[in-house]
Amino acid sequence: MVGFYLHDLTAFLRFYWGRTLFALAGIVLGIASLVFIVAAIEGSQLKAERIIAMLGSDTILIRSSFGSKISFRRIPMKLTMEQYRQIAAIEGIRSVDYFYVKKVTVAHGGISKSLMVEGETLGTLKNFGYEADWGRFFLPVDYTAFKKVIVIGHDIVDEFFDGKNPVGNLLMIGKIPYRIVGVYKRKGKSPHGTSMDERIMMPVSTYRKFVQPEYRKLFAIVAKVGSGADYELVLADVKRVLNRTVKPEDYFLITPEVIKKFLSMLSASLGIFLGVASFTALFVSGFVLSNIFLINNRIRAWEIGLRRALGATRRQILLRILLEASVIAVTGALLGVVAGFLGVRYILPIIDIPRVYPSISFFIGVFFALIVALVAAWSPAKEAAGMDPMEALRRRL
């Protein structure tokens, strides 16, 4: 009996496939947006955790900013060695490192490209969570002997060495050859969307001697707070040191709290935008669904009258209409979840948010779709259930 009922139901939906498809489209769009919102929020939280884990919860990163003049042609360097020394002297600071940055022409095997070259102190790579994939990182002797050695990222390996292990090979930086001693594990993209695997690092002493000997200002300072120290007090002392010597707009601080706030704002903005889109799609689909069933009542009046004449109760007619709406809703929710997961797979990587496939979104999607469908179909269902059988049958005559 149940099988016959379901067969009759699906046959009806197939017969009115145009209207069914129209109602489905709105539900699919709304549920897909809903799934994408949940995935984007969870992905943002995951990214914040990864960045904090990479930097460490005890890290204070001070970076030169562009100030009031934004220019993408030059790399700002406003921090000084004096600030570095004063920050190193703050009570509670465990270690301090710094690095320089400059864009230099890099060449190998007929390929030439302008890339970011960094001069790092001994602890910088470790403090930023870099790990060697091939070869090694720098040794103290590399600094004291001004060795022309470099560590590179995998994007450079792919571009200049076809993805093969380049350790031991030479890379021309400017007019000087440098030996590759290591390749760090992939880091992905920065919060600004730039690749972190397209960088070249060398000892800061080598950098100052061969790449940028005349420039004394720093691009960034990274400080580690000791385990027994109060992070907030140390952070306040760092701000005091900086504010004594540079304008507030000449630097910015990156702390775990700042990263969390930034990604929370990003996910909130995304959630609001997609939430409005999702609500609008579901509202419109509910409106369309309600109108489709109202129109169906006129078209199916004879059928409903016949069912009533053959003994169907008002309650059975009511449940019949609501069940039809539920089938459309569940089908739309399932398709919407699939569309949402495809969006997670292909769109989230574009905006540099980790892929997350939240299972809870499936239940949320089905729940919301059912609510929308039942609310939309309730009034038409009551109207159909309240039809007088004789009057309904007479409409066919």
Salt bridges, closest charged atoms under 4 A:
ASP8 OD2 - ARG307 NH2 2.99
ASP8 OD2 - ARG320 NH1 2.77
ASP58 OD2 - ARG94 NH2 2.70
ASP58 OD1 - LYS224 NZ 3.44
GLU82 OE1 - ARG85 NH1 3.68
GLU118 OE2 - ARG199 NH1 3.74
GLU131 OE1 - LYS185 NZ 3.57
ASP133 OD2 - HIS154 NE2 2.80
ASP142 OD2 - ARG136 NH1 2.96
ASP155 OD1 - ARG186 NH1 3.29
ASP158 OD2 - ARG186 NH2 2.85
GLU159 OE1 - LYS113 NZ 3.19
GLU198 OE2 - LYS113 NZ 2.69
ASP237 OD1 - ARG240 NH2 2.26
ASP250 OD1 - LYS78 NZ 3.16
GLU303 OE1 - ARG300 NE 3.18
GLU303 OE2 - ARG307 NE 2.89
GLU324 OE2 - ARG300 NH2 2.99
GLU324 OE2 - ARG320 NE 2.68
ASP352 OD2 - LYS47 NZ 2.96
GLU383 OE2 - ARG298 NH1 2.59
GLU391 OE1 - ARG394 NH1 3.11
